[in-house]
C-alpha cells in the first residue's frame, strides 16, 4: 500500500526489462497516483538506448515497446528475407545510433555476427501492428512456432492475466503445439472453462493455446 507515502515530488516513472499488460499498468497508475509512466526498451550494446512507450500510450498500447527509436536512434524490424516487416509481420529488431558499442572485447566473431553495416542485430523478435508500433515477441530462440506462425508468449500471457480470468500465466512450446500453465507459484482465480473462453476472445485464432493446465489460487 503506497497511499501513506508522499510521491508528489516524483516527476516521472520509467520501467523496463519487459512490457506490462494493461491491467498491470492501471494498477501501477492507481497505486502511484500518476499517469506519467514510460516503458523503455534498449540494449547495453546500444549505449543503452532504444525505444520508449509514452504515458499516453501506456494502456491502449500496453505490451508494445513504442513506434520509433529514442532521439538519435533508428529502429527497424527485419524479416528473414531482409525486408522491413509490414503490418502484421514479424522481424528481428535492428537498431543504429552513434552511441552503439564498437564491438565485443577480444571477440571478433561475436562482433561480426551482430553487425550489418551500421545496424546492430538485437536478437529480439517483434511484431509490427497497423499503427507502426513494435510488439516484443521474445528472443529469436524463445518464440513458439505453431502451424507456420511465430507466437510470443507475452501476448497470450497478458490476455489471460486480464481480470477476471487469471492471476498469472506462463506459456511454452511443446511437440506439435503450445501449452499454457500457471507461473510463479500463483494460480487461476477461475476454472479452466473461463481461461479457455478468455483466450478465445482476447487473441487471434493462430494464438489460441491448445492445451491448458489450471489451478485455483489459495483462498479463492
N, C-alpha and C positions, 0 to 999 in steps of 0.2 A: 504494500500500500504506500504510494508516493504522495498521498494527499497531505501528509504532515510536513513535507519538505517544500521550501520556497525555491522553485526553479525558474522564477521570473527573470533572472539575470542571464539565463542561457538563451543565446540568440538563435541557434540552430542545432539540429541533431543530425549526425552523419553515421550511417551504419554500412557495413559491407560484409564480405565473406560469403553471403548467399542472399538471394532475393527473399522478400517476405510476402506471404499471401495477404489478401485484402483484409481478412479478419484480424490477423496479427497487427497490421498497420493501424486499423481502427482502435484496437486495444491499446497500443502504444500511444497514439494520439490522445486518447482519453486519459490514460494514466499520467502522461507527462504534461497534459494541459497545453499542447502545442500541435500545430499542423505543419511546422517548419522542419520537416524531415527530408533528408537527401539520402538516396541509396546509391552507393558508388561501386563501380566495378573497375578493376585495374590489375596490373601485373607488376611485380617487383622489377622485372626486366625493363619495364617502360618508365620507371622513374620514381615512384609509381604513379601513373596517370591512366585514364581510360575513359569511361562513360559515367553519366550520372542520370538518375531519375529524380526529377524536380518535385517540390512539395505538391504542386497542383496535380501531379500525375500519380501520386502515391497509391490511391485507391483504385481508380478506374484503369490504371495500367500496372497494378500490382503484379509482381512477377517478372516484369520487363526490367532491363538494365539501362534503358534510355534509347534515344533515337539517333544520337550523334555523339561524337567524342567531346571531351572537355576542350576548352580553348587550346589550340595548338596541336590537337590530336585528331588524326584521321582514322576512321574505323570502317571496316567493311566485313561482310560475311561472304566467304568464298566457297563455292561449291566444289565438288570433286573434279569437275571439268575445268576449273579455273575461272569460272564466271562469277559475277556478283549475284548473290542469291536474290531472287524476286519474292514478292509477297507470297507467303505460304511455304517457301522453300527453306531448307536448312543449309548452313555453311559454317566453315571454321572462321572464327573471328581473327582477323588480321588487323594490326594497328601500326601506326608510324608516328613518330614525334621526335623532335630534337633532343628530348630527354631520355630516349631509349639507351640501353646499355650498348657498349662496344662489342661485348661478347662474353662468353663464359671463360673464366680464368683457366688457362692451360688446357683448354678442351676445344680444339678447332673443329672437331667433328660435330660436337653438340651445337656449336655456334652456327655452323653451316646448315644444320638441319632445321633451324628455326628462322632463318632469314631468307627472304626472297627479295633481293634488292634492298630497298629501304624498309620493307614491310617485315614486321615481326609476327610470326605464326604462334598464336597463343595455345593451340591445342584444345581450345574450348569450342564447342558447337553451339550455335544459336539459330533460332527460327526468326524470320523477318515477317512481321504482320503487315496488314494493309495500310497502316499509317507509317510504316518505316521503322517501327520500334524493334529492337533486338530482344529476344526472349531466350535467356540462358537455358540450354538443354542439358549440358553436362560436359565432362571431359570426353574426348573422342572415343576413348576406350571404355567409357562407363554407360553409354546410352544403350537402350534396349532396342533390338532390331526385331520387328514383328511384321510379317506379311508385306515386306518391302518398305516399311515405314521406320523412321528413326524416332524413337519415343524417349523423351526426357522424363525421368521420374518426378521431377519437381512439379510439372504442370498437373499431373494426375494427383499427386500427393496434396497439393494446395486445394484442389477441388474437393477432395474427400475430407479434408480437415475443416472445411467451412461448416458452421453450425447449420442444422442440428445433428449432422451425421456422425462426425468422429472427433476424437481428441488428438490423435496422432496417427500418421500413416507412413509406411515405407514400401517402396517398390523395388523389384529386382527381376531380371530376366532369367527364364528357365528354358529347358529344351522345348522348343516349339511355341512358347508363349511366355507372357509376363505374369507375375503374381504380386499380390498386394497384401501386406500384413501390418499389424501394429508395430510401432517402433518406439524405442526409448523407454520401455517398461510401462508405457501407458496404453490404455485400451480404448475400445469404442464405447460411446455412450448409448448407442442404439444397436439394434440387431443387424444381422447380415443383409436382410432384405433392404433396409434403409441405406446401407452402404452401396449396394448394387444400384439402387434407384438413383442415388446421388451421382454415381459415376456416369450412368446413362444420360442424365440430364445436363451435367456440367461440362463434359468434354465430347469431342467429336468421335465418331464411331471407331476410327482406327486406333484411338487411345483407350477404348474400353478394356479394363482388366478382364482376364479370362478366368482367373482363379482368385479366391478370397480366403483369408483366414481372419476371423473376427474374434474379439474378446471384450467382454464388458468391463468397464473401468470400476475399480473398487469404490463402493459407496453409491453406485448407480444401479 
